[in-house]
């Protein structure tokens, strides 16, 4: 994927968190938020933000797929207060090279 397009999609994802003022969003809500980007492109952006930048984590809770910002992701998205209701704070997995 073209680097500039990936960055634009990542800005869109982080902007959703900023706009809602939350650190947790259902993945299906992110997919429904735009017709501009294909779901596969959004998934690529999730993977880049998770694996390369450690700004979010993807997880499932009671059958729902969630995207949650890490503390670093909340800072980048300019979310002042991280309030997490009913879930633990999302932390990224350690890099594979650390194991």
C-alpha angles and dihedrals in degrees: 000000000000111000095228092051091049090051090050091052091047090052088051092052094047090045090058090057091046092048093050095040092226138115096214128060130167110249091230089058090055091049090050093048096081144023090194095079129047118236089245090057091050090051090052089052091049090052093049093047090047103041104029104030102024090221098130144015131213118219143155124236121182092339095311122115111226134190111207130183120234117225088265090050091051089053092050090047088050095238106156102195123037107210113176116185119197095350136082119247110276116247124181122243114255114264114271090242089064094061 
